[in-house]
Amino acid sequence: MSEPAASAAESTVSIPSTKSSTTDRYSIWRICLLRAAWLVATLLLIWALAWLAVPPLLKFQAEKIASETLGRPVTIGAVNFKPWSLELTVSDLTIAKRASEPPGVPQISIKRIYIDAEMESLLRLAPVADAIRIDEPVLSLTHLGDGHFDIDDIIERLRRPADQPTAEPLQFALYNLRLTGGQLDFTDQSVQKTHELHELNVSVPFLSNLQSQREIKTSPRLAFKLGGSSFDTAAEATPFAETRKTDASIKLSDFDLKPYLAYLPARLPFRLQGALLNADLKVAFEQTPATVVKISGTVTASQVRLLEAATAAGPPASDLLTFDR
């Protein structure tokens, strides 16, 4: 009788405690939940600090560095940064004209710059953006004569010294680039003329030297109005398809060349007095595997007048060619 009793006692002692196991599992879950809560709280705190601290810091540093680099006062109206989506918006960016010029219209002003960056930028240590948009950029440019412009000082500051070694090219992947409402006011003091380019709209699907693919939301486009003439192009492309097929259209309506004839080389044997250009072209590009480019459509010129180039000792210039179309 004693041996069975001992066996029963031993079997009773070896049974694990259900209450103890439940307590251990509860403690593990509690620790995991606390750690997850601390992780989420830390992430939210970092996001909040970045949301509050990055805009003023970026605004201050950007204005300071840009002003020192360009030698012109650079101001930014506001900066907005969303750390949870890496979206950056810069508003009312201006670059002033030279100190020697009277105050007035800035050299460059941009209403809004929007950048939708990606976390891949941190992994590749190179800028990767899903979208970049520039709204209402305005450039004021003056030709002083003899090939000099009012931005020569900026160009000189940005020029790389001859003894400086060539740096490695910057790697980047930028997608869905768009510029809207652009304007260029070009004043040529040598001929006392002002040219105005407005309603500039540019859409580029991507610019990249990295192997990175993103969804393309824009189609290639270039459109603007110059004087009384309009220019518009549009295209549809499949850049990631095997054939890289692209279909583009180019349209030009009554483009008057007369305001720009002063920039023709003086050594030409003739002088163009005026012409109106019209174009309606279609360009088809495909790689199968050889590159094939097909151009079709019409290009016409009207009200064309050519004069013989006058010489210092010769007779006055005479008509070489005149036709209406």
ZIBEL-V341762 format. One record per residue. RES is the residue in one letter. SS is DSSP state (helix for helix, strand for strand, loop for the rest). PSI is psi in whole degrees, 0 to 359 (NA if undefined). OMEGA is omega in degrees with one decimal (none if undefined). Layout:
res | ss | psi | omega
RES | SS | PSI | OMEGA
RES | SS | PSI | OMEGA
This chain:
res | ss | psi | omega
M | loop | 331 | -177.3
S | helix | 326 | -178.5
E | helix | 314 | 176.3
P | helix | 324 | 179.1
A | helix | 319 | 178.5
A | helix | 319 | 180.0
S | helix | 319 | 178.9
A | helix | 321 | 179.2
A | helix | 318 | 179.7
E | helix | 318 | -179.7
S | helix | 326 | 179.1
T | helix | 320 | -178.8
V | helix | 328 | -174.7
S | helix | 350 | -179.5
I | loop | 125 | -178.8
P | loop | 158 | -179.4
S | loop | 119 | 178.7
T | helix | 323 | -179.6
K | helix | 319 | 179.3
S | helix | 319 | -179.9
S | helix | 318 | 179.5
T | helix | 319 | 179.3
T | helix | 318 | 178.9
D | helix | 317 | 179.2
R | helix | 321 | 178.0
Y | helix | 320 | 179.6
S | helix | 320 | 179.4
I | helix | 314 | 178.0
W | helix | 321 | -179.8
R | helix | 318 | 178.7
I | helix | 317 | 179.7
C | helix | 318 | 179.6
L | helix | 320 | 178.5
L | helix | 317 | 179.0
R | helix | 320 | 177.5
A | helix | 319 | 178.7
A | helix | 317 | 177.7
W | helix | 322 | 178.8
L | helix | 314 | 178.6
V | helix | 317 | 179.8
A | helix | 318 | 178.2
T | helix | 317 | 179.2
L | helix | 317 | 177.7
L | helix | 322 | 178.6
L | helix | 317 | 177.8
I | helix | 317 | 177.7
W | helix | 317 | -179.1
A | helix | 316 | 178.6
L | helix | 318 | 178.4
A | helix | 319 | 179.7
W | helix | 324 | -178.3
L | helix | 323 | -171.2
A | helix | 324 | -174.7
V | helix | 312 | -177.5
P | helix | 307 | 179.7
P | helix | 323 | 179.5
L | helix | 315 | 179.5
L | helix | 319 | 178.1
K | helix | 313 | -178.6
F | helix | 312 | -177.5
Q | helix | 320 | 179.8
A | helix | 316 | 178.8
E | helix | 318 | -178.0
K | helix | 309 | -176.6
I | helix | 316 | -179.4
A | helix | 320 | 179.4
S | helix | 318 | 178.7
E | helix | 324 | -178.2
T | helix | 316 | -175.1
L | helix | 342 | -176.4
G | loop | 20 | 178.8
R | loop | 148 | 174.2
P | loop | 127 | 177.8
V | strand | 128 | -179.1
T | strand | 149 | 177.8
I | strand | 130 | -179.5
G | strand | 309 | -177.9
A | strand | 154 | 176.1
V | strand | 132 | 177.8
N | strand | 130 | -177.1
F | strand | 131 | 176.8
K | strand | 100 | -175.0
P | loop | 333 | -178.7
W | loop | 338 | 177.6
S | loop | 1 | -179.9
L | loop | 40 | 176.0
E | strand | 129 | -177.9
L | strand | 131 | 178.6
T | strand | 126 | 177.0
V | strand | 127 | -176.4
S | strand | 144 | 171.7
D | strand | 59 | 175.5
L | strand | 130 | 179.0
T | strand | 144 | 172.6
I | strand | 120 | -174.2
A | loop | 163 | 174.6
K | loop | 178 | -178.6
R | loop | 152 | -178.4
A | loop | 333 | -178.4
S | loop | 345 | -179.1
E | loop | 150 | 179.6
P | loop | 146 | -179.8
P | loop | 150 | -178.6
G | loop | 232 | -179.5
V | loop | 131 | 178.5
P | loop | 163 | 177.9
Q | loop | 314 | 178.7
I | strand | 138 | 172.1
S | strand | 139 | 179.4
I | strand | 125 | -177.0
K | strand | 318 | -174.8
R | strand | 137 | 172.9
I | strand | 123 | -179.1
Y | strand | 130 | 179.8
I | strand | 124 | 175.7
D | strand | 91 | -176.8
A | strand | 167 | -177.8
E | loop | 153 | 177.5
M | loop | 338 | 177.7
E | helix | 336 | 177.4
S | helix | 322 | -179.6
L | helix | 324 | -178.7
L | helix | 323 | -177.6
R | helix | 352 | -176.0
L | loop | 41 | 179.7
A | loop | 145 | -178.7
P | strand | 127 | 174.8
V | strand | 122 | -176.7
A | strand | 137 | 177.3
D | strand | 337 | -179.4
A | strand | 142 | 173.2
I | strand | 129 | -179.3
R | strand | 134 | 177.3
I | strand | 119 | -176.1
D | strand | 131 | 172.4
E | strand | 56 | 171.5
P | strand | 139 | -179.4
V | strand | 126 | 179.6
L | strand | 128 | 175.2
S | strand | 118 | -174.6
L | strand | 137 | -179.1
T | strand | 128 | 173.7
H | strand | 116 | -175.3
L | strand | 349 | -177.2
G | strand | 156 | -180.0
D | loop | 33 | 176.8
G | loop | 13 | 179.6
H | strand | 143 | -179.5
F | strand | 166 | -178.4
D | loop | 6 | 174.9
I | loop | 15 | -179.3
D | helix | 326 | -180.0
D | helix | 324 | 177.4
I | helix | 316 | 178.9
I | helix | 320 | 179.8
E | helix | 321 | 179.0
R | helix | 326 | -178.1
L | helix | 350 | -179.0
R | loop | 135 | -179.3
R | loop | 134 | 176.9
P | loop | 148 | -176.6
A | loop | 328 | -177.4
D | loop | 359 | -179.6
Q | loop | 129 | -179.4
P | loop | 150 | 179.4
T | loop | 128 | -178.4
A | loop | 161 | 176.7
E | loop | 140 | -179.6
P | loop | 142 | -179.6
L | loop | 132 | 175.4
Q | loop | 142 | -176.9
F | strand | 163 | 174.4
A | strand | 103 | -176.1
L | strand | 128 | -175.6
Y | strand | 152 | 175.4
N | strand | 60 | 178.8
L | strand | 136 | -178.2
R | strand | 133 | 174.0
L | strand | 129 | -177.3
T | strand | 145 | 173.9
G | strand | 32 | -179.2
G | strand | 156 | -179.9
Q | strand | 139 | 176.6
L | strand | 122 | 174.9
D | strand | 108 | -175.7
F | strand | 114 | 179.2
T | strand | 121 | 179.2
D | strand | 101 | -178.1
Q | loop | 338 | -179.0
S | loop | 331 | 178.7
V | loop | 7 | 177.8
Q | loop | 51 | 178.7
K | strand | 152 | 176.8
T | strand | 129 | 178.6
H | strand | 138 | -178.0
E | strand | 121 | 173.3
L | strand | 124 | -177.2
H | strand | 173 | -176.1
E | strand | 43 | 177.8
L | strand | 125 | 178.1
N | strand | 125 | -178.8
V | strand | 131 | 175.3
S | strand | 127 | 180.0
V | strand | 125 | -178.2
P | strand | 318 | -179.8
F | strand | 153 | 169.1
L | strand | 117 | -171.8
S | strand | 141 | 167.4
N | loop | 17 | 174.5
L | loop | 151 | 175.8
Q | loop | 83 | -179.2
S | loop | 134 | -177.6
Q | loop | 138 | 177.7
R | loop | 163 | 177.1
E | loop | 129 | -178.9
I | loop | 124 | -177.3
K | loop | 351 | -178.9
T | loop | 150 | 174.1
S | loop | 146 | -178.6
P | loop | 136 | 178.9
R | strand | 143 | 171.7
L | strand | 121 | -179.3
A | strand | 142 | 176.8
F | strand | 168 | 173.0
K | strand | 129 | -179.0
L | strand | 110 | -173.7
G | loop | 235 | 177.4
G | loop | 10 | -177.0
S | strand | 151 | 179.9
S | strand | 148 | -179.4
F | strand | 132 | -177.2
D | strand | 137 | 174.2
T | strand | 157 | 175.5
A | strand | 154 | -178.4
A | strand | 155 | 172.4
E | strand | 128 | -174.1
A | strand | 154 | 172.1
T | loop | 74 | -171.3
P | loop | 337 | -178.8
F | loop | 0 | 174.1
A | loop | 161 | -176.6
E | loop | 328 | -177.1
T | loop | 351 | -177.0
R | loop | 39 | -173.2
K | loop | 135 | 178.7
T | strand | 132 | 174.7
D | strand | 122 | -177.0
A | strand | 152 | 175.4
S | strand | 142 | -179.7
I | strand | 125 | -179.9
K | strand | 135 | -180.0
L | strand | 126 | -174.1
S | strand | 115 | 175.0
D | strand | 53 | 179.5
F | strand | 113 | -175.6
D | strand | 120 | -179.0
L | loop | 346 | -172.1
K | helix | 317 | -178.6
P | helix | 348 | -173.7
Y | helix | 9 | -177.1
L | helix | 340 | -179.9
A | helix | 345 | -178.4
Y | helix | 1 | 176.0
L | loop | 146 | 179.0
P | loop | 140 | -177.7
A | loop | 344 | -175.8
R | loop | 1 | 178.9
L | loop | 145 | -180.0
P | loop | 1 | 178.9
F | strand | 166 | 176.1
R | strand | 123 | 177.7
L | strand | 122 | -177.0
Q | strand | 337 | 179.5
G | strand | 156 | 176.6
A | strand | 150 | 173.6
L | strand | 129 | -178.7
L | strand | 141 | 173.3
N | strand | 137 | -179.1
A | strand | 142 | 173.4
D | strand | 94 | -172.1
L | strand | 152 | 172.8
K | strand | 133 | -178.7
V | strand | 124 | 177.9
A | strand | 125 | -178.5
F | strand | 134 | 178.9
E | strand | 145 | -179.0
Q | strand | 106 | -169.1
T | loop | 61 | -19.0
P | loop | 345 | 177.9
A | loop | 151 | 180.0
T | strand | 127 | -179.9
V | strand | 124 | 177.7
V | strand | 124 | 178.9
K | strand | 129 | 179.3
I | strand | 128 | 178.2
S | strand | 158 | 179.7
G | strand | 200 | -176.9
T | strand | 147 | 171.9
V | strand | 123 | -178.4
T | strand | 151 | 176.6
A | strand | 135 | 179.9
S | strand | 160 | 179.4
Q | strand | 46 | -178.9
V | strand | 136 | 177.4
R | strand | 121 | 178.0
L | strand | 137 | 176.8
L | strand | 147 | 173.0
E | strand | 137 | -178.4
A | loop | 131 | -179.5
A | loop | 145 | 176.0
T | loop | 163 | -176.8
A | loop | 323 | -176.2
A | loop | 353 | -174.1
G | loop | 180 | 179.5
P | loop | 168 | 178.4
P | loop | 158 | -177.3
A | loop | 145 | 179.6
S | loop | 162 | -179.7
D | strand | 129 | 171.2
L | strand | 320 | -175.9
L | strand | 134 | 176.0
T | strand | 125 | 173.5
F | strand | 157 | -176.2
D | loop | 330 | -177.5
R | loop | NA | none
